[in-house]
Amino acid sequence: MRSLLATVTLKTGEEMQIEHVLAPDSERKEQIRPFLQHKGSYWGAHIAAALEGECDELETHFYIGLIGDEMAGNIMTVESKGAGIFGHVNTLEAHRRKGVCSHIMQYQMEDFRARNGRVLLLGTGYQSAAYHIYESYGFTDWAGAESRGCMRYDNPVEPGFESRFFAHTSTKVVSAEWRHWALVALLAHIPFPDVRLRSVLMSVWGVALLEGGYCKFMAETAKDPAASAFALESETGAVVAFATCVPDNRWRGEVNLLDIVYHPNYTRLDLIPLLDAVPCHDKPTHCYADPRDREKIAALEQVGFRRAAVIPRLFTQNDVYRDGWLFLR
């Protein structure tokens, strides 16, 4: 589905049309896919699947700049339930320094707000030129982010969105799908007091941007019958916990690696049904835990895991080495 958002005049005097493309789209895919082919394999897998209508209920929005019939610039967002990830910003080299990106972003942000978007996440180089452009549109640094340059935009029309979105409600366990991408990213970027080790598979240490991690998992791992992933959905539509179980290639796949990330408003009682849903395919299963993560540890023990080892000085937090615990079932 396509809609024309605006026709603008660039610094060179050229006219550019700004178009919103909501995937799938049979016509624009022939321009968008080659325009973003530099993004690499798993990014390309998502783009191809989205343009073919194979990403379940995930909203993939492309905002493109057209000079004549030529695609000159692009911004993409992936969204669910008002949460989104902002990325794939690209301008053809021949059209750079004309204001292409700035014009596209102006209308992309207006459209995001008009569609009742609530929060957008992105990653960029800290204090780079792009960083300051995003800052001018209302993006700010995340609290507690491991990597500087992680930014978020909050729609001012609903300042309490996140607290209401993650309020404790009843939940259901569902298989993880593309539609959970931005929701899992929002979950992983929320600070968790005193807990740093959260997901080994997706490298969630404290606070993380799962823009690439979740996309890579869905594109390369989710179709593996030996791998599984489940989300715990609340009545508000939020993903309040996310669990993965995959063959651990560090041990030639002879054991599984289980990870679980959850929101601090939820407890062991909420996590147990999620852990019960994860099949382990009759292999020994490892799960690493931060010793301060009491709810996760209690839930693991409830479903049959036992602490098998203490791993001294496994990770650092604020320049202090901390032990990790290895659980086995």
C-alpha atoms as one frame of an Amber mdcrd trajectory, in Angstrom:
protein
   0.000   0.000   0.000   1.405   3.399  -0.989   0.502   6.991  -0.261   2.094
  10.266  -1.356   3.009  12.339   1.699   4.506  15.427   0.075   6.374  16.968
  -2.845   9.364  19.000  -1.662  12.084  21.132  -3.236  15.679  20.081  -2.511
  18.645  22.422  -2.041  19.490  21.934  -5.728  16.032  23.043  -6.822  15.050
  19.493  -7.802  11.624  18.245  -6.793  11.334  15.068  -4.721   8.209  13.113
  -3.909   8.035  11.519  -0.461   6.063   8.324  -0.464   4.950   6.044   2.362
   5.064   2.347   1.438   3.459  -0.089   3.871   4.622  -3.599   3.029   3.706
  -5.745   1.222   4.015  -3.918  -2.088   4.442  -5.678  -5.415   5.588  -2.606
  -7.378   7.995  -0.777  -5.092   9.748  -3.992  -4.009  11.653  -3.894  -7.300
  13.188  -0.578  -6.196  13.420  -1.011  -2.436  15.181  -4.393  -2.340  18.180
  -3.382  -4.490  18.322   0.035  -2.805  18.903  -1.703   0.572  20.883  -4.718
  -0.619  23.993  -3.417   1.161  22.356  -4.164   4.532  23.367  -7.839   4.379
  21.828 -11.276   4.589  19.467 -11.304   7.557  18.358  -7.695   7.041  17.729
  -8.571   3.418  15.718 -11.614   4.476  13.371  -9.418   6.486  13.027  -6.818
   3.717  12.237  -9.497   1.143   9.754 -11.260   3.422   8.018  -8.000   4.369
   7.618  -6.868   0.764   6.129 -10.278  -0.091   3.691 -10.156   2.853   5.437
 -12.923   4.805   6.065 -11.155   8.135   2.766 -11.995   9.865   1.359  -8.860
  11.570   4.594  -6.861  11.738   4.159  -3.382  10.217   7.107  -2.590   7.952
   7.000   1.021   6.763   9.305   2.388   4.050   9.504   6.155   3.582  11.130
   6.779   0.231  12.251   9.827  -1.692  11.711   9.763  -5.449  13.437  12.165
  -7.844  11.639  11.481 -11.071  11.473   7.700 -11.236  14.684   7.216  -9.265
  14.628   6.207  -5.608  17.034   8.626  -3.881  16.509   7.992  -0.167  14.880
   5.719   2.385  13.954   5.424   6.054  12.373   2.220   7.380  10.480   1.549
  10.606   9.170  -1.754  11.937   6.274  -1.387  14.371   3.781  -3.203  16.588
   1.287  -1.861  19.130   2.714   1.684  18.929   6.347   0.625  19.473   8.859
   0.810  16.652  12.464   0.548  15.535  13.849   3.265  13.249  16.576   2.426
  10.748  17.816   1.678   7.227  18.499   5.370   6.614  20.152   5.614   3.222
  20.647   8.224   0.510  22.162   7.463  -2.875  25.654   8.944  -3.056  24.726
  11.043  -6.098  21.949  12.740  -4.101  23.703  13.370  -0.787  23.961  16.842
   0.762  20.728  17.900  -0.944  18.536  17.533   2.155  16.979  14.230   1.046
  17.159  12.532   4.446  15.946  15.545   6.404  12.886  15.959   4.205  12.012
  12.258   4.421  12.444  12.201   8.178  10.226  15.224   8.696   7.288  13.481
   7.038   8.126  10.070   8.471   7.973  11.445  12.022   4.733  13.309  11.291
   3.214  10.113   9.902   4.383   8.083  12.911   2.611  10.474  15.263  -0.503
  10.583  13.057  -0.718   6.790  13.252  -0.638   6.951  17.075   2.953   5.725
  17.281   4.242   5.961  20.823   7.958   5.119  20.988  10.746   4.678  18.424
  14.163   3.160  19.158  17.374   3.549  17.156  21.116   3.121  17.312  23.696
   5.452  15.756  27.190   6.767  16.309  27.326   8.845  19.489  27.667  12.586
  18.735  27.825  11.842  15.002  26.130  14.048  12.420  23.233  11.565  12.319
  23.010  11.634  16.129  22.413  15.390  16.107  19.836  15.116  13.311  17.872
  12.562  15.342  18.260  14.710  18.435  16.679  17.633  16.555  13.576  15.472
  15.958  13.158  14.681  19.643  15.253  11.532  20.082  17.128  11.317  23.389
  19.727   8.984  24.924  18.463   5.866  26.711  18.983   5.615  30.428  21.402
   2.806  31.249  22.279   1.845  27.668  25.445  -0.226  27.303  26.331   1.493
  24.023  26.299   5.269  23.681  24.310   6.310  20.659  21.208   4.305  21.592
  18.318   6.752  21.327  14.545   6.800  21.727  11.681   9.045  20.738   8.582
   9.300  22.933   5.410  10.768  21.483   4.521  13.637  23.851   0.772  12.987
  23.527   1.032  10.046  25.928   3.850  10.618  28.443   2.849   7.632  30.591
   2.659   5.126  27.743   5.423   2.830  28.917   4.242   2.530  32.521   0.721
   1.690  31.355   1.955  -0.641  28.627   3.991  -2.713  31.075   1.539  -2.609
  33.990   1.065  -6.065  35.481  -1.895  -7.881  33.887  -2.829 -11.426  32.982
  -0.691 -12.958  30.223  -0.616 -15.633  27.559   2.249 -17.590  25.997   2.564
 -17.414  22.194   5.170 -18.482  19.658   7.546 -15.646  18.812   6.892 -14.058
  15.423   8.089 -11.101  13.358   5.332  -8.971  14.929   7.160  -9.183  18.255
  10.374  -7.605  16.943   9.857  -4.026  18.153   8.081  -5.259  21.304  10.991
  -7.470  22.355  13.380  -4.607  21.547  11.352  -2.305  23.806  11.450  -4.920
  26.584  15.222  -5.400  26.301  15.973  -1.688  26.449  14.199  -1.148  29.786
  16.637  -0.924  32.720  16.445  -3.856  35.146  17.656  -2.829  38.618  20.821
  -4.679  39.708  20.594  -7.328  36.959  23.092  -7.217  34.100  23.229 -10.757
  32.687  19.905 -11.185  30.856  20.389 -13.022  27.527  23.586 -14.708  26.371
  22.201 -15.603  22.921  21.132 -12.060  22.071  23.785 -10.259  24.133  21.367
  -8.462  26.425  23.621  -7.128  29.154  21.643  -4.708  31.271  20.104  -2.587
  28.527  20.397  -3.480  24.835  19.068  -2.595  21.401  17.719  -5.788  19.811
  17.345  -4.250  16.368  19.814  -6.692  14.837  19.662  -9.559  17.329  15.973
 -10.314  16.912  16.057  -9.860  13.134  19.001 -12.255  12.855  17.234 -14.817
  15.034  14.029 -14.709  12.997  15.814 -14.771   9.646  18.420 -17.439  10.391
  17.389 -19.424  13.463  13.637 -19.435  13.885  13.116 -21.899  11.004  15.463
 -24.425  12.636  13.259 -27.160  14.166  15.782 -27.526  16.985  15.374 -23.863
  17.973  12.365 -22.280  19.646  11.244 -18.911  20.928   8.169 -17.840  22.853
   6.779 -14.502  24.005   4.683 -13.734  27.048   2.025 -11.219  25.956   0.078
  -9.045  28.364  -3.468  -7.741  27.946  -2.028  -4.384  26.799  -0.249  -6.057
  23.874   3.214  -5.719  25.417   5.764  -8.524  25.365   6.643  -8.754  29.049
   8.950 -11.779  28.753  10.776 -13.534  25.943  12.436 -16.963  26.006  14.670
 -18.718  23.482  16.141 -22.213  23.431  18.690 -23.148  20.759  21.434 -25.737
  20.283  24.593 -24.260  21.802  27.152 -24.368  19.005  29.961 -23.776  21.466
  29.415 -27.394  22.490  28.718 -28.761  18.965  24.983 -28.527  19.627  25.089
 -31.349  22.169  23.475 -29.109  24.788  20.830 -26.414  24.539  21.154 -22.791
  25.614  18.071 -21.304  27.273  17.635 -17.561  27.765  14.805 -15.548  29.241
  14.373 -11.757  29.338  11.497 -10.270  31.312  10.120  -7.008  32.666  10.768
  -6.263  36.368   7.016  -5.836  36.975   6.633  -9.589  36.446   7.576 -12.428
  38.790   8.445 -16.123  38.892   4.741 -16.977  38.801   4.433 -15.253  35.439
   7.622 -16.821  34.058   6.844 -20.460  34.880   4.215 -20.936  32.099   6.652
 -19.411  29.601   9.453 -21.763  30.643   7.083 -24.733  30.589   6.259 -23.948
  26.944   9.879 -24.125  25.764  10.787 -27.583  24.373  14.321 -28.741  25.116
  14.334 -31.784  22.770  15.663 -34.189  25.426  19.087 -32.551  25.556  20.869
 -31.188  28.605  19.929 -27.530  28.796  22.071 -24.713  30.190  20.859 -21.347
  31.403  23.073 -18.579  32.753  21.817 -16.247  35.454  22.899 -13.168  37.325
  22.918 -14.259  41.005  20.850 -11.145  41.847  18.077 -12.181  39.437  15.937
 -13.835  42.118  12.697 -14.179  40.143  14.402 -15.822  37.163  16.326 -18.191
  39.415  13.189 -19.160  41.366  11.315 -19.820  38.117  14.173 -21.978  36.763
  14.252 -24.034  39.935  10.485 -24.438  39.845  10.631 -26.069  36.392  13.453
 -28.442  37.288  16.732 -26.603  36.816  19.463 -26.829  39.428  22.500 -24.673
  39.946  25.396 -26.665  38.485  28.270 -24.193  38.725  29.399 -20.804  39.935
  31.499 -19.098  37.272  33.791 -16.576  38.968  34.268 -13.157  37.411  32.035
 -13.955  34.434  31.144 -10.340  33.631  31.769  -6.788  34.749  29.389  -4.106
  35.944  30.606  -0.588  36.670  34.183  -1.909  36.442  33.479  -4.554  39.113
  33.830  -8.252  38.258  30.803 -10.360  39.155  30.156 -14.085  39.281  27.607
 -15.841  37.101  25.589 -18.929  37.905  25.062 -21.813  35.467  21.815 -23.760
  35.769  21.268 -27.212  34.254  18.273 -29.387  33.530
